[in-house]
Every structure is written in structure tokens, then in C-alpha cells.
């Protein structure tokens, strides 16, 4: 008899059940407001380790001809979410470049610049002036692993000019004041604004959650806004944009204690 089987026979079932409920979960409801105190951050050594480990597979997949189903933080399996996000991005780049042979892009929160590689690989007839704004650790790593892309770690620097396309995927919800960030993104978008991979709810007001992505190799805890769908549309409209198309990155994700489980939505806007 194996040790695990023996323990299951000797330990009352209620004990592991209670211990499981006491152990922190990876995704959990926090409350209506962003907590006070020091803010968790993605800018740590575990983030670098995860993306450094995955980068060779990501780069090879983009350079080849197989499906685009990898992301810098997950490359060990074919991921439908990755495919949705990358193909949506390509659709926007194709529309924005119609009648042009050059396109300027701000990728706010763009990790290691993998979207730039996808754009250049899939739209070779277009020259991309591509800038990634990221946290200092990711900028340093991106410059090392992906030197054909420009990286900055300052919002003031990246928002000092305008771009044909401003793109923020899986990033805006990690900013405490997401409305202020939307205003800055919109202010730098000459024609197109895409906010993608944003966790949204439809029937309740927005709220805050905590993520502990230990299964992916991260060590920290990260606060995140879950944003109400109508609030996103109203906020972007205030800055002179109209909705072109709603998008989808992933289906409902369970957060313990949340009043509604969010989906990974996205929005393509065009300046009026």
C-alpha cells in the first residue's frame, strides 16, 4: 500500500477539507476598493524567471508556421486564449495599416515585445515603429532577449507622443486608477485604441481581486481591478472614441467570494 493511500485511510476526510479552505487560493475577491498599503508588483525575480524560461519556445513558434498559441508566461501547451489575443491583435494591425506602409504602435504593458514579433512576421509588408512600455525588470529582459524592439519604463516618456495604434493587453486592470490610465492611453492614440484581455463583469459594479499565480511560477501577489463593462465603454467614449467591436479573450474565471466571475473581454475603439 502506498503512503498516500494509507494516509487517506487514517486521516478523517474533514481535516484535508478544512486545511484546503484555510490555504490561500490563487484567485480571490478582495472588496469594492483597492486595499491600502504597499502595492504588489509584477516587477520581481519570479516574473523574469518565468518569461526567460518560456522565451525560446515563444520566439520559435512566432518565427515558424504553426498556430500562434503561446504567450511569454505560458508556452508549454497550445493555448486558445493566446490564439484569440494574438489573432485579434493582427486583425487590428491589418485594419490600421490599410493604405499605409508604416505604422506606429504603443504597446503599453507589452511584456517582452512578442506582439511586435507577431506583427512583423505576419504583416511583413508593413514597417512598424513599435514601442513597449513595461516595468524595469521586463524592460531590461526585453532589451536582452528581443533587441529589435524599443522598451521604456516611464509613462511620461511613452505618452510624450502620439501613435497610430495604442494597444494595452492584459495590463490596464493592474493599475489602481484604471480610469486615469485609460485617459492617458486615449490621449496618445491618433486613430485606434485597443484594450484587450481585460477582466470584466456585466451585472455588478467593478471590484478588486488578488491573484497568486503560483501554478505559473510567480511568487508574488497581485491586486487587480475587475471592471464593469458599461463603465469601460463610457470612460473611453469620454475621450473621443467610438466602439468598433467587442472582443473575447477567455471565458469566466472563478475568484473565490466574487459577486460575479469575470470574463476576459476586449474592445476596439476608433477616434471620432
NORTA-V950847 format. One record per residue. N is the residue number from 1. RES is the residue in three letters. PHI is phi as a letter, one per 40 degrees, with the letter a starting at -180 (none if undefined). Layout:
N&RES&PHI  N&RES&PHI
This chain:
1&UNK&none  2&UNK&c  3&UNK&c  4&UNK&c  5&UNK&c  6&UNK&c  7&UNK&c  8&UNK&c  9&UNK&c  10&UNK&c  11&UNK&c  12&UNK&d  13&UNK&d  14&UNK&c  15&UNK&c  16&UNK&c  17&UNK&c  18&UNK&c  19&UNK&c  20&UNK&c  21&UNK&c  22&UNK&c  23&UNK&c  24&UNK&d  25&UNK&c  26&UNK&c  27&UNK&b  28&UNK&a  29&UNK&c  30&UNK&b  31&UNK&i  32&UNK&c  33&UNK&b  34&UNK&c  35&UNK&c  36&UNK&c  37&UNK&g  38&UNK&d  39&UNK&c  40&UNK&c  41&UNK&a  42&UNK&c  43&UNK&c  44&UNK&b  45&UNK&c  46&UNK&c  47&UNK&c  48&UNK&c  49&UNK&c  50&UNK&c  51&UNK&c  52&UNK&c  53&UNK&c  54&UNK&c  55&UNK&d  56&UNK&d  57&UNK&c  58&UNK&c  59&UNK&c  60&UNK&c  61&UNK&c  62&UNK&c  63&UNK&c  64&UNK&c  65&UNK&b  66&UNK&c  67&UNK&c  68&UNK&c  69&UNK&b  70&UNK&b  71&UNK&b  72&UNK&d  73&UNK&b  74&UNK&a  75&UNK&b  76&UNK&c  77&UNK&a  78&UNK&c  79&UNK&b  80&UNK&c  81&UNK&d  82&UNK&d  83&UNK&c  84&UNK&d  85&UNK&c  86&UNK&c  87&UNK&c  88&UNK&c  89&UNK&d  90&UNK&c  91&UNK&d  92&UNK&c  93&UNK&c  94&UNK&c  95&UNK&c  96&UNK&c  97&UNK&c  98&UNK&d  99&UNK&g  100&UNK&b  101&UNK&b  102&UNK&b  103&UNK&a  104&UNK&c  105&UNK&b  106&UNK&b  107&UNK&b  108&UNK&c  109&UNK&g  110&UNK&c  111&UNK&f  112&UNK&c  113&UNK&g  114&UNK&c  115&UNK&c  116&UNK&c  117&UNK&c  118&UNK&c  119&UNK&c  120&UNK&c  121&UNK&c  122&UNK&c  123&UNK&b  124&UNK&c  125&UNK&c  126&UNK&b  127&UNK&c  128&UNK&b  129&UNK&c  130&UNK&b  131&UNK&b  132&UNK&b  133&UNK&b  134&UNK&a  135&UNK&c  136&UNK&d  137&UNK&c  138&UNK&c  139&UNK&c  140&UNK&c  141&UNK&c  142&UNK&c  143&UNK&c  144&UNK&c  145&UNK&c  146&UNK&b  147&UNK&c  148&UNK&c  149&UNK&b  150&UNK&c  151&UNK&b  152&UNK&b  153&UNK&b  154&UNK&b  155&UNK&c  156&UNK&d  157&UNK&c  158&UNK&c  159&UNK&c  160&UNK&c  161&UNK&a  162&UNK&b  163&UNK&b  164&UNK&d  165&UNK&b  166&UNK&b  167&UNK&b  168&UNK&b  169&UNK&b  170&UNK&g  171&UNK&b  172&UNK&c  173&UNK&c  174&UNK&c  175&UNK&c  176&UNK&d  177&UNK&c  178&UNK&c  179&UNK&c  180&UNK&c  181&UNK&c  182&UNK&d  183&UNK&c  184&UNK&c  185&UNK&c  186&UNK&c  187&UNK&c  188&UNK&c  189&UNK&c  190&UNK&c  191&UNK&b  192&UNK&b  193&UNK&b  194&UNK&b  195&UNK&b  196&UNK&b  197&UNK&f  198&UNK&b  199&UNK&c  200&UNK&b  201&UNK&b  202&UNK&b  203&UNK&b  204&UNK&b  205&UNK&c  206&UNK&c  207&UNK&a  208&UNK&b  209&UNK&b  210&UNK&b  211&UNK&b  212&UNK&b  213&UNK&c  214&UNK&c  215&UNK&c  216&UNK&c  217&UNK&h  218&UNK&c  219&UNK&b  220&UNK&c  221&UNK&b  222&UNK&b  223&UNK&c  224&UNK&a  225&UNK&c  226&UNK&b  227&UNK&b  228&UNK&c  229&UNK&d  230&UNK&c  231&UNK&c  232&UNK&c  233&UNK&c  234&UNK&c  235&UNK&c  236&UNK&c  237&UNK&c  238&UNK&c  239&UNK&b  240&UNK&g  241&UNK&b  242&UNK&b  243&UNK&c  244&UNK&c  245&UNK&a  246&UNK&c  247&UNK&b  248&UNK&b  249&UNK&b  250&UNK&a  251&UNK&c  252&UNK&d  253&UNK&b  254&UNK&c  255&UNK&b  256&UNK&d  257&UNK&g  258&UNK&c  259&UNK&c  260&UNK&a  261&UNK&c  262&UNK&c  263&UNK&b  264&UNK&c  265&UNK&c  266&UNK&a  267&UNK&a  268&UNK&b  269&UNK&b  270&UNK&b  271&UNK&c  272&UNK&c
